[in-house]
């Protein structure tokens, strides 16, 4: 995982940019990277962010590369967002966290940080599904 560069010397937890200690990868990403408080259902919130990042990546990797149509991509978005308000809130949030590049309009495309976060979230999701 990309966030492994923040593992402490013993390899049990993470010390992030804010010098805070995080017990696990989920906590580091949810609170350290994304700024969530950590209460409630951070795992569900991270899964939603993962799906949104994947939708943005699909725009570049599939639509722009003419592997699927824009209309097919629009249909995929409906699986993630119930309405345009939810969708645009997420685009603004991802842009604010510098996980996407705004470009001419949102959602734009993933920044390097966005690509790395998506890969880490995909790994966490795969681990959770194996458990």
N, C-alpha and C positions, 0 to 999 in steps of 0.2 A: 504494500500500500504506500502511496505517496506520503501519507502522514506519519509513516514509520520514522521519518527523519526527526520527529519530535519525541521519540521514545526516550525515556530516561535511561541512565547508564545500566540499570539492572534489567531493563526491558519489560517492566511490569506495567508501567503507566506512561503518560505523556506530559511533557512540560511544553506549553505553547508560547507563542509570542508575548502573551500578556503575563508570563511567568507564573501562570496558574497551573496546578497539577490536575490532570484528568485521569481517572481510573481506567477508562477504556476508549476505544476509537469513537464509539457512538457519542459519548459525552464530549469529547474533543470537538467533533464536527458540529454537533447540535449547539453547544454553548460557546465554544472558542471561535469556531469559524463563522457560524451563521448568527450567533448572538441570541439564541433562544435561552429562556430561563432554565430549561431542563425539567420543569414540572409537567405533569400531565402525561401526554403520550408522545415523547420526542421521537420514538421509533416510527410512529405513523407519520409524523411531520417530515421526517427524513425520507421516508418512502415517497411522499408526495413531491418533495424537492427532487429526488432521484428521477421520478417519472417526468417531471417538467424539464429537467436538464436533458433527459433523453429525447424529448420532443424537439427541443432546440437543436440538439445534435443531429437528429433525423432530418431536420430542415436542410441543413448544410450537406450532410452525407448522402441523403436519399433524393430530396427534391431538387436541390441545385445540381446534383450529378445525374438527374433525369432517370433515377431508378424507380421512383414512384411519382405520381402526379401531385400537384398542390392540393387537389381535391381529396386524394387519398390521405394526405398528411392532415388535412382539416378533420377528416373522420377520426383519425387517431387521437387528435386533441380532445375530441368529445369523450374519450375514455378516461381522460385525466381531469378535465374541467367541466363542471356542471353548467357554467355560464361564462359569458365574456368578462364579467367583473372579476371572477376568480382567476381567469386566465391573465388578464392585464395586471392584477395585483401581483401575481407571480412574476410576470415579465419585469415589472418595476422593481420588485424585490431583488431578483437575480442581477439586474443591471446595477442597482444600488450597492450590492455586495461585490461588484466587479467580477462576477462569474460569467457574464455575457458582455459582448461588445455591442453597443447600441446600434451602430451602423445608421442606416437611413430611417429605421423604425424598429420597434421592439417586436419580436424577441432578438433579432440580430443573430449572432453566432457565439459559441462558447469561447471564452478566453482560455489561456493555458491553465489558469487556476480552476476554471469551470470544467475543463476536460479532466484534470486530475481529481477533482471532487467527484465527478460522475463515476470515474473508474473506482474510486474508493467506496462510494455508495453502492455500486454494483457488487463489489466484493463483499461488503457487509450484508447486502440483501441475499446474496448466494449462500453465505454462511448461515443466515437466519433460516433460510428455506431448507438447509440440510439438517438443522437441529430438530 
